[in-house]
Amino acid sequence: MKSHWNERFSQEAYLYGKEPNQFIREINQKINLKGDILAIAEGEGRNALYIAEEAVMAEEPIKIEVWDYSDVALEKINQRKGDLPIETKEVDLTEVIWPENRYDAAICVYGHFAKEMQQQVFQGLRQSVKPGGWIVGEVYSEEQIPYQSGGPRNPDYLYTPSLFTTLFEGDFIRHLYVGEVMREEGALHRGICHVIQFAIQLRKA
């Protein structure tokens, strides 16, 4: 799997473009992501770079930790980040030990894992984010299969809303959208697609 992603990210062009995901742009304008942020399965870093740039321009405190399985993708982030406060870490999410209450927010954009891993990953994110912090992102839903606009073709790697409504039942689900959006993100995400967007504020004792 690692060699697969390294091969994909080794091309000069950016697989999903350099602009952030549109939902990340929109939600950041509403909740102003800042502080210590974790970005998982972040690939070439388009969302982390955007959030860091926005916070720096607003003179807000910001430090972003990017986790990805591909060292090639992480190197592309390091080449682009300049003086932005972004730290990259090569992480296998099947083996990582999740910290406790470390981050002010976490983002996951198109981080697709097998069903048994989805629960594990989002439980880990919930564990890692502080009370009052945010977990935000956009993923493809199981309804994406008929669309030809990107994402896994195996439904086991797609998401259902019940993952979020069940796991975060005791938290504040500020935004949960399930439906169609238009995406033009590099060569791989193009056209109308079926997604789940989430912005969850944690209510942990």
PLY file of the C-alpha trace (Angstrom):
ply
format ascii 1.0
element vertex 205
property float x
property float y
property float z
element edge 204
property int vertex1
property int vertex2
end_header
0.00 0.00 0.00
2.81 2.42 0.87
4.57 1.82 -2.46
1.25 2.40 -4.23
0.85 5.86 -2.70
4.52 6.74 -3.09
4.26 5.95 -6.78
1.14 8.09 -7.13
2.62 11.05 -5.28
5.98 10.85 -7.07
4.66 12.58 -10.18
5.39 16.28 -10.50
1.73 17.29 -10.64
-0.25 17.39 -7.41
-2.81 14.57 -7.40
-5.57 16.62 -5.78
-4.31 20.06 -6.75
-2.78 22.69 -4.49
-5.99 24.38 -3.37
-7.69 23.22 -0.16
-10.84 21.16 -0.13
-13.81 23.52 -0.49
-15.49 22.34 2.71
-12.30 22.90 4.69
-12.16 26.42 3.31
-15.80 27.06 4.24
-15.66 25.58 7.74
-12.40 27.34 8.54
-14.05 30.67 7.75
-16.77 29.80 10.29
-14.84 28.29 13.20
-11.32 29.67 12.66
-9.16 26.60 13.17
-6.10 27.46 15.26
-3.82 26.16 17.98
-2.38 22.65 17.76
-3.95 20.81 14.84
-3.59 17.23 13.61
-4.13 16.46 9.91
-4.28 12.75 9.08
-4.03 11.06 5.68
-3.18 14.52 4.41
-1.22 13.51 1.30
0.52 16.48 -0.28
-0.72 18.86 2.39
-3.09 21.19 0.58
-5.45 21.54 3.56
-2.77 21.83 6.23
-0.91 24.46 4.21
-4.09 26.48 3.74
-5.04 26.41 7.42
-1.51 27.35 8.47
-1.36 30.23 5.98
-4.72 31.60 7.10
-3.78 31.46 10.79
-0.40 33.09 10.24
-1.97 35.92 8.23
-4.52 36.45 11.03
-1.71 36.33 13.61
-3.41 33.41 15.34
-1.44 30.72 17.18
-0.98 27.70 14.94
1.03 24.50 14.80
0.01 21.66 12.50
1.17 18.07 12.72
0.65 16.15 9.49
0.46 12.38 9.45
0.66 10.38 6.26
1.83 6.95 5.19
3.69 8.24 2.12
7.15 9.71 2.68
7.04 11.05 -0.87
3.91 13.07 -0.13
5.39 14.37 3.12
8.52 15.54 1.33
6.35 17.54 -1.07
4.79 19.26 1.95
8.22 20.04 3.37
9.25 21.56 0.04
6.20 23.87 0.02
5.79 24.86 3.65
8.60 27.42 3.90
8.44 28.97 7.37
4.92 27.73 8.11
4.67 25.88 11.46
4.00 22.43 9.99
5.64 19.23 11.21
5.37 16.09 9.07
5.39 12.55 10.41
5.34 9.27 8.52
2.61 7.35 10.35
0.90 4.01 9.79
-2.56 4.51 11.27
-2.94 0.77 11.87
-0.09 0.91 14.40
-0.11 4.44 15.83
-0.58 5.07 19.55
-3.08 7.91 19.79
-2.26 10.63 22.33
-4.71 11.91 24.93
-6.23 15.39 24.65
-3.28 16.85 22.74
-4.83 18.77 19.84
-7.25 21.67 19.52
-8.59 20.25 16.26
-8.14 17.41 13.79
-8.92 17.20 10.10
-9.50 14.22 7.85
-10.20 14.85 4.18
-10.72 11.76 2.03
-8.94 9.52 4.50
-10.40 6.19 3.41
-9.83 2.99 5.34
-11.51 -0.39 5.58
-14.62 -0.42 7.75
-12.91 -1.96 10.79
-10.25 0.77 10.62
-12.71 3.65 10.25
-14.04 3.14 13.76
-10.52 2.79 15.15
-9.26 5.93 13.43
-12.12 8.17 14.47
-12.02 6.85 18.03
-8.33 7.75 17.98
-9.10 11.23 16.72
-11.69 11.71 19.44
-9.18 10.58 22.05
-6.51 12.93 20.70
-8.57 16.13 20.55
-9.15 18.22 23.67
-12.61 18.86 25.14
-14.19 21.68 23.16
-11.95 20.93 20.19
-13.04 20.12 16.66
-12.94 17.15 14.30
-13.73 18.23 10.76
-13.51 16.78 7.29
-15.06 15.41 4.15
-15.15 11.81 2.95
-16.94 9.84 0.25
-20.14 8.08 1.28
-21.20 4.60 0.20
-23.46 6.31 -2.33
-20.36 7.39 -4.28
-20.04 4.06 -6.11
-22.21 5.00 -9.16
-20.39 8.31 -9.61
-17.29 8.54 -11.77
-15.70 11.43 -9.91
-13.11 9.76 -7.69
-12.69 7.78 -4.51
-12.44 4.07 -3.74
-14.53 1.69 -5.82
-14.78 -0.77 -2.93
-17.74 0.10 -0.65
-15.82 -1.29 2.33
-13.63 1.83 2.12
-16.52 4.28 1.97
-18.43 5.82 4.87
-21.94 5.83 6.30
-23.42 8.66 8.40
-24.03 6.21 11.26
-20.30 6.11 12.02
-20.43 9.77 12.98
-23.85 9.85 14.64
-22.99 6.82 16.79
-19.38 7.53 17.72
-20.02 11.21 18.44
-23.48 10.77 19.94
-22.47 12.56 23.14
-20.72 15.43 21.37
-21.93 18.49 19.51
-22.42 17.57 15.85
-22.43 21.12 14.53
-22.51 20.12 10.86
-23.29 16.79 9.20
-24.12 16.90 5.51
-24.73 13.83 3.38
-25.27 14.44 -0.31
-23.92 15.70 -3.59
-21.23 18.32 -4.09
-19.19 19.44 -7.08
-15.45 18.97 -6.71
-12.62 19.96 -9.05
-9.54 18.81 -7.16
-6.59 17.88 -9.33
-6.89 14.96 -11.71
-8.58 12.48 -9.38
-11.54 14.33 -7.84
-13.54 15.83 -10.67
-17.28 16.25 -11.01
-20.35 15.66 -8.91
-19.73 13.30 -6.01
-21.54 12.00 -2.94
-19.90 12.94 0.33
-20.25 13.16 4.09
-19.10 16.43 5.63
-18.66 16.69 9.38
-17.78 19.35 11.92
-17.96 17.98 15.44
-17.13 19.83 18.64
-16.17 17.44 21.41
-17.95 17.43 24.74
-15.62 15.35 26.86
-15.76 15.33 30.66
0 1
1 2
2 3
3 4
4 5
5 6
6 7
7 8
8 9
9 10
10 11
11 12
12 13
13 14
14 15
15 16
16 17
17 18
18 19
19 20
20 21
21 22
22 23
23 24
24 25
25 26
26 27
27 28
28 29
29 30
30 31
31 32
32 33
33 34
34 35
35 36
36 37
37 38
38 39
39 40
40 41
41 42
42 43
43 44
44 45
45 46
46 47
47 48
48 49
49 50
50 51
51 52
52 53
53 54
54 55
55 56
56 57
57 58
58 59
59 60
60 61
61 62
62 63
63 64
64 65
65 66
66 67
67 68
68 69
69 70
70 71
71 72
72 73
73 74
74 75
75 76
76 77
77 78
78 79
79 80
80 81
81 82
82 83
83 84
84 85
85 86
86 87
87 88
88 89
89 90
90 91
91 92
92 93
93 94
94 95
95 96
96 97
97 98
98 99
99 100
100 101
101 102
102 103
103 104
104 105
105 106
106 107
107 108
108 109
109 110
110 111
111 112
112 113
113 114
114 115
115 116
116 117
117 118
118 119
119 120
120 121
121 122
122 123
123 124
124 125
125 126
126 127
127 128
128 129
129 130
130 131
131 132
132 133
133 134
134 135
135 136
136 137
137 138
138 139
139 140
140 141
141 142
142 143
143 144
144 145
145 146
146 147
147 148
148 149
149 150
150 151
151 152
152 153
153 154
154 155
155 156
156 157
157 158
158 159
159 160
160 161
161 162
162 163
163 164
164 165
165 166
166 167
167 168
168 169
169 170
170 171
171 172
172 173
173 174
174 175
175 176
176 177
177 178
178 179
179 180
180 181
181 182
182 183
183 184
184 185
185 186
186 187
187 188
188 189
189 190
190 191
191 192
192 193
193 194
194 195
195 196
196 197
197 198
198 199
199 200
200 201
201 202
202 203
203 204
